[in-house]
């Protein structure tokens, strides 16, 4: 502590640090404490058509049940049989790429979706993604 402080400020500081009163945490007042309702789906082994139909139904049902966050596991496409077919795109037919594209091009689904983003490693990493749904209007 600096010796240039007035005696009153020194006394106030001493009173403050010796006080047993707890200070309120002002930062906590403005944080939203929303508990996310999470549901997940695994699309391993699905064909592109099956996956698209399934994810559409899954998003609509989850939205109607007021689910906030969806974890969609598609896999990384490492075992895809598409590499053997010269007439099929090696990337776009893999569920990892095609399912998010299907969702983003479907206007009725995008009206329900707030955001899509890559999953954290504990939820599947690059073989999965999140869909955050908008709040259902009542």
Buried (B, 14 or more C-beta within 10 A) or exposed (E): EEEEEEEEEEEEEEEEEEEEEEEEEEEEEEEEEEEEEEBBBBBEEBEBEEBBEBBBEBBEEBBEEEBBBBBBBBBBBEEBEBEEEEEBEEEEBBBBBBBBEBBEEBEEBBEBBEEBEBBEEEBBEEBBBBBEBEEEEE
